Amino acid sequence: MLLIFGVTLPQDKKVIYALPKLYGIGQASAQKICRELSFSPELKIKDLIEEQQILLAKKVKEEYRLEDNLREEVKANVRRYMSNGSIRGFRHRNHLPVRGQRTHSNGETPRRIIHGIHPRKNK
């Protein structure tokens, strides 16, 4: 059983598919980690020997911001946007799409939430 940052990685999955269970590691990062540690793409978590598990956990903990640390950092960034009066903060505060998505013909649910209209009623 491999435990990293309080997250148990699934034993029956390949390493490249199990690592993205950690908040902050995606598919590309998982492939990069496996390449750097020279793990086979077919290697499963249950097949890792003790030294490989230690090496994997050490690499992930040293080189990546994960789980609670990353979540807190993201929340702090959003709070900073909201407090400094930027457009991005305004859109976060009002539950609108932040990254330029269209709201004229879609994004109706966030707009209903703003105006206090239940999504399933009044339609």
N, C-alpha and C positions, 0 to 999 in steps of 0.2 A: 504494500500500500504506500503510495507516494503522496505526501502531504506538503504543499507549498503554500505559504501565507494563509493557512487554515482551510485551504481548498483541497479536497481529496480528488485526485485525477482518476478517471475511470480506468480500471485495470485492463479491460478487453479492447481498448481503443489503441490505435497507432499513436505514437508520440506527437506527430504533427497535427493530429486531430484532437488530442487530449489537451495540449497546451492552451489553445484558445478558450478553455473553460476559465482560465484566469483572466480577470478583468484587466485589460491593458495589453494583452497579447492577442494578435490576430493571426490569420493564416500565414501571411507573409513573414511575420516575426517568428512564428513557430518553425517555418521552413528554414529561415536564416539560422536559428539556434541549432537545429538538427545538422545543418551543413557545417557550422563551425565546430560542433562537437563530433563530427563525422559519424553520426548515427545513420543507419540504413533507413530509407523511407518506409520500409515494411516493419520496422521494429515496434513492438507493442510495449506498453507500460509494464505489463507483468513480466516481460522478458528482460527488462533492464536488470543488470547486476548491481550490487550495492554501490560500487565505485561510480558507475554511470549515474545512478540516482543522486548521489552526493554531488557529482560534477554538474548535473542538470540543475539541481536546486541552487547550487552556488552561483552558477552563471545567471540564472533568472533573477535571483535576489540582488546580485551586484549590479547588473546592467540595465534593469528595467524598473520603472516606477509602476507598482501594481496595486490592485485591490483598494484598500482603505486610503492609502496615501494618495493615489490617483483620484479617487472619488472626491476626497476633500479638496484637492487642488482644483478640480473642475468646478466644484461648488463655489470655491473662493473666487475663481475667475468670473463666474456668472454674477456673484454678489458685487464684484468690482464694477462690472459693466452697468449693473442696475444703479449703483450709487454715484457713478460719475456722470450720469445724465446723457449717455450716448444713445444713439438710435438703437443699437443692438440691445442695450439694457431696457429700453422702452418696450421693445418687442418681446423680450423675455418676461417682463413684468406683466404684459397684457396677453400672454399666452398666444402670441402670433408666431408664424414661421420666421426664423431669425436669419436664415441663409439665402434670402432672395427668392424663395419659392412664391409661386403665383397664388394670390388669394381671391382674385375676382371670380373665378369659376370653380375653385376648389378650396380646401382648407376651411370648410364650413363648420366642422365640429369645434375647432378652437374659437371661432367667432360666436357660436352658440353659447359656449361656456362663459365667454366674456359677458354676454348679455343676459345670462341666467336662464336661458331657454333649454329645456331638457331635449337631448338629441332624438329621443323616440316619440316625443309628444309634439303637438302643434305643427304637424307636417301634413 
